[in-house]
Amino acid sequence: MAAELQGRLKRGRASLFGGIAVGIGIFGLWLLIERNLGYDGAGATVAGLVVAVVIGAWVRIADL
């Protein structure tokens, strides 16, 4: 059954663009919160980038 569905599923561009948009939005919010809380340094920014990539990928995969 799963093999039959593999050929018929199409990955939409909307889920790709949605995942990218969500990732950018999450990272932007992270930077705003980071600035308001007074965190300084690359560690917090890299952590925000990782969180944004993971959530963006999750949205992309979940929307398939």
Gaussian input, Z-matrix of N, CA and C with variables (Angstrom, degrees):
# hf/3-21g

backbone

0 1
 N
 C     1     B1
 C     2     B2     1     A1
 N     3     B3     2     A2     1     D1
 C     4     B4     3     A3     2     D2
 C     5     B5     4     A4     3     D3
 N     6     B6     5     A5     4     D4
 C     7     B7     6     A6     5     D5
 C     8     B8     7     A7     6     D6
 N     9     B9     8     A8     7     D7
 C    10    B10     9     A9     8     D8
 C    11    B11    10    A10     9     D9
 N    12    B12    11    A11    10    D10
 C    13    B13    12    A12    11    D11
 C    14    B14    13    A13    12    D12
 N    15    B15    14    A14    13    D13
 C    16    B16    15    A15    14    D14
 C    17    B17    16    A16    15    D15
 N    18    B18    17    A17    16    D16
 C    19    B19    18    A18    17    D17
 C    20    B20    19    A19    18    D18
 N    21    B21    20    A20    19    D19
 C    22    B22    21    A21    20    D20
 C    23    B23    22    A22    21    D21
 N    24    B24    23    A23    22    D22
 C    25    B25    24    A24    23    D23
 C    26    B26    25    A25    24    D24
 N    27    B27    26    A26    25    D25
 C    28    B28    27    A27    26    D26
 C    29    B29    28    A28    27    D27
 N    30    B30    29    A29    28    D28
 C    31    B31    30    A30    29    D29
 C    32    B32    31    A31    30    D30
 N    33    B33    32    A32    31    D31
 C    34    B34    33    A33    32    D32
 C    35    B35    34    A34    33    D33
 N    36    B36    35    A35    34    D34
 C    37    B37    36    A36    35    D35
 C    38    B38    37    A37    36    D36
 N    39    B39    38    A38    37    D37
 C    40    B40    39    A39    38    D38
 C    41    B41    40    A40    39    D39
 N    42    B42    41    A41    40    D40
 C    43    B43    42    A42    41    D41
 C    44    B44    43    A43    42    D42
 N    45    B45    44    A44    43    D43
 C    46    B46    45    A45    44    D44
 C    47    B47    46    A46    45    D45
 N    48    B48    47    A47    46    D46
 C    49    B49    48    A48    47    D47
 C    50    B50    49    A49    48    D48
 N    51    B51    50    A50    49    D49
 C    52    B52    51    A51    50    D50
 C    53    B53    52    A52    51    D51
 N    54    B54    53    A53    52    D52
 C    55    B55    54    A54    53    D53
 C    56    B56    55    A55    54    D54
 N    57    B57    56    A56    55    D55
 C    58    B58    57    A57    56    D56
 C    59    B59    58    A58    57    D57
 N    60    B60    59    A59    58    D58
 C    61    B61    60    A60    59    D59
 C    62    B62    61    A61    60    D60
 N    63    B63    62    A62    61    D61
 C    64    B64    63    A63    62    D62
 C    65    B65    64    A64    63    D63
 N    66    B66    65    A65    64    D64
 C    67    B67    66    A66    65    D65
 C    68    B68    67    A67    66    D66
 N    69    B69    68    A68    67    D67
 C    70    B70    69    A69    68    D68
 C    71    B71    70    A70    69    D69
 N    72    B72    71    A71    70    D70
 C    73    B73    72    A72    71    D71
 C    74    B74    73    A73    72    D72
 N    75    B75    74    A74    73    D73
 C    76    B76    75    A75    74    D74
 C    77    B77    76    A76    75    D75
 N    78    B78    77    A77    76    D76
 C    79    B79    78    A78    77    D77
 C    80    B80    79    A79    78    D78
 N    81    B81    80    A80    79    D79
 C    82    B82    81    A81    80    D80
 C    83    B83    82    A82    81    D81
 N    84    B84    83    A83    82    D82
 C    85    B85    84    A84    83    D83
 C    86    B86    85    A85    84    D84
 N    87    B87    86    A86    85    D85
 C    88    B88    87    A87    86    D86
 C    89    B89    88    A88    87    D87
 N    90    B90    89    A89    88    D88
 C    91    B91    90    A90    89    D89
 C    92    B92    91    A91    90    D90
 N    93    B93    92    A92    91    D91
 C    94    B94    93    A93    92    D92
 C    95    B95    94    A94    93    D93
 N    96    B96    95    A95    94    D94
 C    97    B97    96    A96    95    D95
 C    98    B98    97    A97    96    D96
 N    99    B99    98    A98    97    D97
 C   100   B100    99    A99    98    D98
 C   101   B101   100   A100    99    D99
 N   102   B102   101   A101   100   D100
 C   103   B103   102   A102   101   D101
 C   104   B104   103   A103   102   D102
 N   105   B105   104   A104   103   D103
 C   106   B106   105   A105   104   D104
 C   107   B107   106   A106   105   D105
 N   108   B108   107   A107   106   D106
 C   109   B109   108   A108   107   D107
 C   110   B110   109   A109   108   D108
 N   111   B111   110   A110   109   D109
 C   112   B112   111   A111   110   D110
 C   113   B113   112   A112   111   D111
 N   114   B114   113   A113   112   D112
 C   115   B115   114   A114   113   D113
 C   116   B116   115   A115   114   D114
 N   117   B117   116   A116   115   D115
 C   118   B118   117   A117   116   D116
 C   119   B119   118   A118   117   D117
 N   120   B120   119   A119   118   D118
 C   121   B121   120   A120   119   D119
 C   122   B122   121   A121   120   D120
 N   123   B123   122   A122   121   D121
 C   124   B124   123   A123   122   D122
 C   125   B125   124   A124   123   D123
 N   126   B126   125   A125   124   D124
 C   127   B127   126   A126   125   D125
 C   128   B128   127   A127   126   D126
 N   129   B129   128   A128   127   D127
 C   130   B130   129   A129   128   D128
 C   131   B131   130   A130   129   D129
 N   132   B132   131   A131   130   D130
 C   133   B133   132   A132   131   D131
 C   134   B134   133   A133   132   D132
 N   135   B135   134   A134   133   D133
 C   136   B136   135   A135   134   D134
 C   137   B137   136   A136   135   D135
 N   138   B138   137   A137   136   D136
 C   139   B139   138   A138   137   D137
 C   140   B140   139   A139   138   D138
 N   141   B141   140   A140   139   D139
 C   142   B142   141   A141   140   D140
 C   143   B143   142   A142   141   D141
 N   144   B144   143   A143   142   D142
 C   145   B145   144   A144   143   D143
 C   146   B146   145   A145   144   D144
 N   147   B147   146   A146   145   D145
 C   148   B148   147   A147   146   D146
 C   149   B149   148   A148   147   D147
 N   150   B150   149   A149   148   D148
 C   151   B151   150   A150   149   D149
 C   152   B152   151   A151   150   D150
 N   153   B153   152   A152   151   D151
 C   154   B154   153   A153   152   D152
 C   155   B155   154   A154   153   D153
 N   156   B156   155   A155   154   D154
 C   157   B157   156   A156   155   D155
 C   158   B158   157   A157   156   D156
 N   159   B159   158   A158   157   D157
 C   160   B160   159   A159   158   D158
 C   161   B161   160   A160   159   D159
 N   162   B162   161   A161   160   D160
 C   163   B163   162   A162   161   D161
 C   164   B164   163   A163   162   D162
 N   165   B165   164   A164   163   D163
 C   166   B166   165   A165   164   D164
 C   167   B167   166   A166   165   D165
 N   168   B168   167   A167   166   D166
 C   169   B169   168   A168   167   D167
 C   170   B170   169   A169   168   D168
 N   171   B171   170   A170   169   D169
 C   172   B172   171   A171   170   D170
 C   173   B173   172   A172   171   D171
 N   174   B174   173   A173   172   D172
 C   175   B175   174   A174   173   D173
 C   176   B176   175   A175   174   D174
 N   177   B177   176   A176   175   D175
 C   178   B178   177   A177   176   D176
 C   179   B179   178   A178   177   D177
 N   180   B180   179   A179   178   D178
 C   181   B181   180   A180   179   D179
 C   182   B182   181   A181   180   D180
 N   183   B183   182   A182   181   D181
 C   184   B184   183   A183   182   D182
 C   185   B185   184   A184   183   D183
 N   186   B186   185   A185   184   D184
 C   187   B187   186   A186   185   D185
 C   188   B188   187   A187   186   D186
 N   189   B189   188   A188   187   D187
 C   190   B190   189   A189   188   D188
 C   191   B191   190   A190   189   D189

   B1=1.4492
   B2=1.5364
   B3=1.3310
   B4=1.4636
   B5=1.5222
   B6=1.3140
   B7=1.4631
   B8=1.5202
   B9=1.3232
   B10=1.4588
   B11=1.5261
   B12=1.3177
   B13=1.4612
   B14=1.5192
   B15=1.3119
   B16=1.4575
   B17=1.5207
   B18=1.3095
   B19=1.4507
   B20=1.5221
   B21=1.3309
   B22=1.4643
   B23=1.5207
   B24=1.3131
   B25=1.4672
   B26=1.5173
   B27=1.3114
   B28=1.4574
   B29=1.5203
   B30=1.2996
   B31=1.4554
   B32=1.5161
   B33=1.3103
   B34=1.4527
   B35=1.5174
   B36=1.3054
   B37=1.4605
   B38=1.5224
   B39=1.3374
   B40=1.4591
   B41=1.5255
   B42=1.3211
   B43=1.4626
   B44=1.5207
   B45=1.3214
   B46=1.4582
   B47=1.5275
   B48=1.3334
   B49=1.4575
   B50=1.5232
   B51=1.3187
   B52=1.4663
   B53=1.5134
   B54=1.3242
   B55=1.4650
   B56=1.5150
   B57=1.3243
   B58=1.4690
   B59=1.5255
   B60=1.3244
   B61=1.4630
   B62=1.5308
   B63=1.3185
   B64=1.4569
   B65=1.5223
   B66=1.3241
   B67=1.4648
   B68=1.5203
   B69=1.3333
   B70=1.4576
   B71=1.5266
   B72=1.3236
   B73=1.4614
   B74=1.5120
   B75=1.3244
   B76=1.4659
   B77=1.5255
   B78=1.3201
   B79=1.4622
   B80=1.5310
   B81=1.3170
   B82=1.4625
   B83=1.5207
   B84=1.3238
   B85=1.4658
   B86=1.5189
   B87=1.3307
   B88=1.4671
   B89=1.5339
   B90=1.3388
   B91=1.4655
   B92=1.5247
   B93=1.3321
   B94=1.4622
   B95=1.5285
   B96=1.3092
   B97=1.4605
   B98=1.5200
   B99=1.3201
   B100=1.4646
   B101=1.5272
   B102=1.3210
   B103=1.4641
   B104=1.5253
   B105=1.3496
   B106=1.4593
   B107=1.5239
   B108=1.3181
   B109=1.4582
   B110=1.5273
   B111=1.3145
   B112=1.4531
   B113=1.5181
   B114=1.3268
   B115=1.4670
   B116=1.5210
   B117=1.3093
   B118=1.4513
   B119=1.5219
   B120=1.2816
   B121=1.4581
   B122=1.5074
   B123=1.3141
   B124=1.4639
   B125=1.5277
   B126=1.3208
   B127=1.4579
   B128=1.5125
   B129=1.3170
   B130=1.4629
   B131=1.5275
   B132=1.3214
   B133=1.4655
   B134=1.5276
   B135=1.3192
   B136=1.4700
   B137=1.5252
   B138=1.3335
   B139=1.4667
   B140=1.5254
   B141=1.3246
   B142=1.4599
   B143=1.5055
   B144=1.3212
   B145=1.4605
   B146=1.5317
   B147=1.3107
   B148=1.4707
   B149=1.5240
   B150=1.3255
   B151=1.4676
   B152=1.5258
   B153=1.3265
   B154=1.4588
   B155=1.5267
   B156=1.3256
   B157=1.4716
   B158=1.5286
   B159=1.3213
   B160=1.4690
   B161=1.5247
   B162=1.3211
   B163=1.4638
   B164=1.5301
   B165=1.3277
   B166=1.4606
   B167=1.5224
   B168=1.3334
   B169=1.4679
   B170=1.5228
   B171=1.3296
   B172=1.4647
   B173=1.5311
   B174=1.3271
   B175=1.4529
   B176=1.5205
   B177=1.3146
   B178=1.4674
   B179=1.5256
   B180=1.3277
   B181=1.4602
   B182=1.5290
   B183=1.3209
   B184=1.4532
   B185=1.5161
   B186=1.3158
   B187=1.4533
   B188=1.5227
   B189=1.3228
   B190=1.4686
   B191=1.4811
   A1=110.55
   A2=116.94
   A3=120.19
   A4=110.90
   A5=116.86
   A6=119.91
   A7=111.04
   A8=116.92
   A9=120.51
   A10=111.38
   A11=116.54
   A12=120.74
   A13=112.48
   A14=117.68
   A15=120.67
   A16=111.90
   A17=117.57
   A18=120.77
   A19=113.56
   A20=117.42
   A21=120.61
   A22=113.91
   A23=118.56
   A24=120.37
   A25=110.70
   A26=115.60
   A27=120.80
   A28=108.02
   A29=115.07
   A30=119.82
   A31=108.14
   A32=115.69
   A33=120.11
   A34=112.61
   A35=114.15
   A36=119.33
   A37=110.38
   A38=116.79
   A39=120.01
   A40=111.05
   A41=117.33
   A42=118.83
   A43=111.04
   A44=117.23
   A45=120.61
   A46=110.43
   A47=116.33
   A48=119.98
   A49=110.99
   A50=116.90
   A51=120.43
   A52=111.91
   A53=116.92
   A54=120.32
   A55=112.11
   A56=116.10
   A57=119.98
   A58=109.98
   A59=117.51
   A60=121.19
   A61=111.07
   A62=116.71
   A63=119.87
   A64=110.44
   A65=117.07
   A66=120.32
   A67=112.16
   A68=117.14
   A69=120.81
   A70=110.37
   A71=116.53
   A72=120.23
   A73=112.57
   A74=116.67
   A75=121.20
   A76=110.34
   A77=117.02
   A78=120.03
   A79=110.65
   A80=117.44
   A81=120.76
   A82=111.75
   A83=116.50
   A84=119.91
   A85=111.29
   A86=116.28
   A87=120.69
   A88=110.14
   A89=116.12
   A90=119.62
   A91=111.67
   A92=117.08
   A93=120.01
   A94=111.66
   A95=116.59
   A96=120.33
   A97=110.49
   A98=116.14
   A99=121.05
   A100=110.52
   A101=116.47
   A102=120.28
   A103=111.58
   A104=116.68
   A105=120.13
   A106=112.45
   A107=117.50
   A108=120.61
   A109=112.49
   A110=116.99
   A111=121.46
   A112=115.03
   A113=116.70
   A114=119.25
   A115=109.31
   A116=115.23
   A117=120.24
   A118=108.89
   A119=117.11
   A120=120.42
   A121=112.36
   A122=112.64
   A123=119.81
   A124=112.55
   A125=117.83
   A126=120.37
   A127=113.26
   A128=116.64
   A129=120.37
   A130=110.92
   A131=117.07
   A132=120.60
   A133=110.96
   A134=116.73
   A135=120.36
   A136=110.17
   A137=116.79
   A138=119.82
   A139=110.08
   A140=117.62
   A141=121.20
   A142=112.60
   A143=116.34
   A144=120.43
   A145=110.77
   A146=116.48
   A147=120.46
   A148=110.34
   A149=116.79
   A150=120.69
   A151=110.31
   A152=117.59
   A153=121.29
   A154=111.52
   A155=116.96
   A156=120.42
   A157=110.35
   A158=116.92
   A159=120.41
   A160=110.57
   A161=117.80
   A162=120.16
   A163=110.71
   A164=117.84
   A165=120.47
   A166=112.40
   A167=116.46
   A168=120.51
   A169=110.81
   A170=116.52
   A171=120.13
   A172=110.10
   A173=117.41
   A174=120.50
   A175=109.76
   A176=117.67
   A177=121.75
   A178=111.03
   A179=116.41
   A180=120.59
   A181=111.09
   A182=117.56
   A183=121.13
   A184=112.02
   A185=117.95
   A186=121.72
   A187=112.65
   A188=117.37
   A189=118.92
   A190=107.44
   D1=-46.07
   D2=-179.10
   D3=-65.47
   D4=-34.75
   D5=179.16
   D6=-66.34
   D7=-34.35
   D8=177.99
   D9=-67.12
   D10=-37.86
   D11=-178.52
   D12=-74.23
   D13=-24.53
   D14=-177.92
   D15=-58.73
   D16=-39.24
   D17=-178.40
   D18=-75.65
   D19=-22.87
   D20=-174.98
   D21=-94.93
   D22=-17.94
   D23=-179.08
   D24=-76.51
   D25=132.87
   D26=177.31
   D27=-117.15
   D28=135.01
   D29=177.13
   D30=-85.98
   D31=120.22
   D32=-178.05
   D33=-82.95
   D34=151.71
   D35=177.77
   D36=-73.48
   D37=-23.28
   D38=-179.25
   D39=-63.32
   D40=-39.66
   D41=179.42
   D42=-68.76
   D43=-33.29
   D44=176.76
   D45=-66.01
   D46=-49.63
   D47=-179.98
   D48=-65.64
   D49=-36.66
   D50=177.56
   D51=-64.20
   D52=-42.74
   D53=177.83
   D54=-63.75
   D55=-40.57
   D56=178.54
   D57=-66.30
   D58=-44.37
   D59=-179.10
   D60=-63.46
   D61=-42.22
   D62=178.66
   D63=-65.08
   D64=-41.93
   D65=178.27
   D66=-61.35
   D67=-42.87
   D68=178.32
   D69=-65.77
   D70=-41.60
   D71=178.75
   D72=-63.33
   D73=-43.79
   D74=178.61
   D75=-62.15
   D76=-43.44
   D77=-179.34
   D78=-65.88
   D79=-39.97
   D80=177.13
   D81=-62.05
   D82=-45.57
   D83=177.09
   D84=-62.87
   D85=-39.77
   D86=178.51
   D87=-59.32
   D88=-45.11
   D89=-179.76
   D90=-64.14
   D91=-38.87
   D92=177.96
   D93=-64.72
   D94=-44.43
   D95=178.80
   D96=-65.97
   D97=-40.68
   D98=178.36
   D99=-59.44
   D100=-43.75
   D101=-179.89
   D102=-67.20
   D103=-41.42
   D104=-179.01
   D105=-68.24
   D106=-31.31
   D107=178.53
   D108=-83.95
   D109=-9.82
   D110=175.99
   D111=82.53
   D112=19.56
   D113=177.48
   D114=-73.28
   D115=137.73
   D116=-179.18
   D117=-128.11
   D118=143.82
   D119=177.14
   D120=117.50
   D121=167.66
   D122=-175.65
   D123=-79.90
   D124=-22.87
   D125=-176.55
   D126=-60.54
   D127=-46.27
   D128=-179.77
   D129=-68.13
   D130=-35.94
   D131=179.75
   D132=-69.10
   D133=-41.16
   D134=177.86
   D135=-65.91
   D136=-39.43
   D137=176.79
   D138=-61.46
   D139=-40.73
   D140=177.21
   D141=-64.32
   D142=-38.36
   D143=178.03
   D144=-65.13
   D145=-41.31
   D146=178.65
   D147=-64.19
   D148=-44.68
   D149=179.07
   D150=-61.86
   D151=-43.01
   D152=-179.33
   D153=-64.09
   D154=-41.45
   D155=179.80
   D156=-66.12
   D157=-43.07
   D158=-178.89
   D159=-64.53
   D160=-45.48
   D161=-179.37
   D162=-68.34
   D163=-39.51
   D164=176.71
   D165=-62.36
   D166=-41.30
   D167=177.29
   D168=-66.39
   D169=-38.34
   D170=179.44
   D171=-63.82
   D172=-42.10
   D173=178.36
   D174=-63.68
   D175=-41.97
   D176=179.58
   D177=-61.44
   D178=-47.42
   D179=-177.39
   D180=-71.11
   D181=-39.11
   D182=-178.40
   D183=-67.98
   D184=-25.24
   D185=-177.58
   D186=-85.36
   D187=-7.33
   D188=178.97
   D189=-71.98

